[in-house]
């Protein structure tokens, strides 16, 4: 997949999430969302953060650590949410959960360069978090089935886990930024 596909997908996720999830549900063959979408988006965001830190070595180290944190949060959330689903065959639901997380965490990743805005960073992350929860709820409902009480409960629980993981990740990345920019 090329940069054009990545940016088209990113804008589609952000601007038309309802239509996006309908399209993903029908046209997902042959796409490894982690390799083809999530990792490149995280890397692009990390490259956007480089100019905000004056020392190139510190900027590169911070970008590598933040990339690792973002990918670790993605995999951790995927494993916890799959185990939360309690399905008889976790392999069948694992791809759907990873797909939902890879696409729905886009607002959080895009908001990361705004962590350098001082006091406004909390507002940017709060907006990104709420929009992520909205996109992930739509994704869970689209990918895992029709709207019923079991899916609603699963959606609420997974939304809580996503919010907690994002807040922990945000606090960790914010601390790393303060540490690396203090030199």
N, C-alpha and C positions, 0 to 999 in steps of 0.2 A: 504494500500500500504506500502511496506517495504522500507528499505534503499536502497536495490539493485535497485528497480524500480525508486526511486527518483534520484539516481546517474546516472542510465542509461538514464532517461529522460533528466536530466541536460546536459549530454554529447551530447545527440542527438540534443537538442535545440541549443547548442553552435557549434557543429561541422557539423551537417547536417540539417540546418533549412528548406531547401526546402523539403526534404524527410520527415522531421518531421511533417510539416504542412499538407502534403498530408495524412500522417498516422493519425494525430489527427482528421482531418475532417471525416474520415471514422470510426474510432474506439474510439469515445468519450463517449460511453454509460457507465453510472454508476460511472463516475469520477467527484468528486467535487474538482476542481483544486485549490481552495483556501485552503481547509482543507487537501487535499492529497498531494499537491505539494508546493504551495507558502509558507504557514506557516512553514512547516518543513525546507525548504531551507533557509528562513530568520532566523529561529532559529539556524540552523547549522552555518550560517555565523556569527551570534552574538556570538556563543560559540567559534568560531575561533578568535574573537577579544579579548577575555578575557586575554590571556597572554601578550598582548601589554600594558596593564595598570597594573602598579605595585601593586596597592591597590585593594584587592579583592572586597570590598564593593563598591567602585567607579566603578569598572569594571562591576559588576552585575547591578548596577543602570544604567550605560550607555547602557548596552546591552538591558535592558528592555525598556528604552526610545527609543533607535534606532529601536527596533522591532516594537514598537507602531507607530513611525514615518513612517516606511516602509509600514506597513499595512494600515495606514491612507492615505498615498499617493496612494496606490493601490485602495482603495475604492473611494477616491475622484476622481481619474482619470476615474474609471469605470463609476461613475455617470455622470461626465461631458461629457465623450465621448458618452455615451448612449443618453444624451439629445442633443448633437451635431448631432447625426445621424438623428434626427427628424423623426423617423419611426412612422407609425401609431400604431404599437404594440411594445412598448419598451421592453416587456418581451421576445419577440422572439430574439431580438438582444443583450439583456443584458448578457446572458450566453456566447455568442460568444465573446463579448468585454472583459468580465472577463477572459475568456480562453486565448485570445490574450495577455492581459496585464500580467497575471500570468506567462505565459511562456516567454514572451519577456523581462520582467524586470530581468531575471536571470543574465545577465552580470553585471548589476548595483549592484545587491545584492552581487555577487561574488567579485566585485571590492572593496567593503566596507572595508575589512581588510587592503587593500593597502592604506587607508587613513592615516596610521601611517608612511608612507615612506617619509615624509617631502615634499620637493618641487616636487617630482615625483607624488604626489597624483593627481594633476591636469591632468597629462598625462593619468594616469590609468582611471580616471573618464571620460575624453574626449573619450578615446577609448571605454569604456563601454557604454557611451551614444550613440555614433555612431553605435555601433554594436546592441544596443537595438533598435534603430530606424530602422535599416535594418531588424531585425527579426520581429519587429512589423508590418512593411510594408508588408512583406511576409505573416504574419499571417492574417492581415486584408484582403488582396487579396484572401487568401485561404478560410477564414472562412465566409466572407460576400458576396462572389460572384465573378463573372467574372470581368475581368478588363474593366472598362468603365470610362467615364469622372466623373460620380458621385462618384464612389468608389475612384478614384484618388484624387479628391478634398477632400473627407472625410479623406483619408489617410494622405494627407499633413496637414490638420487641426489637426487631432489627433496626428500626429508626433510633431507638434509644441507644443501642450499641454503637451505631454509626456516629451519633452525636457525641457520645463519650470518647470514642477513639479519636475523632477529629479534634475535640477540645484538648485531649492529652497531647496529640501530635502538634497542635498549634502552640501549646505552652512550651513543649520541647524545642520546636523550631524557633520560637520567639526567644527563648533562653540562649540558644546557639547563636542567633543573630546578635544579641546583646554581647555575648562573649567574644565573638569574632570581630565585631566593630569597635570594641573597646580598646583595641591595641593601637 
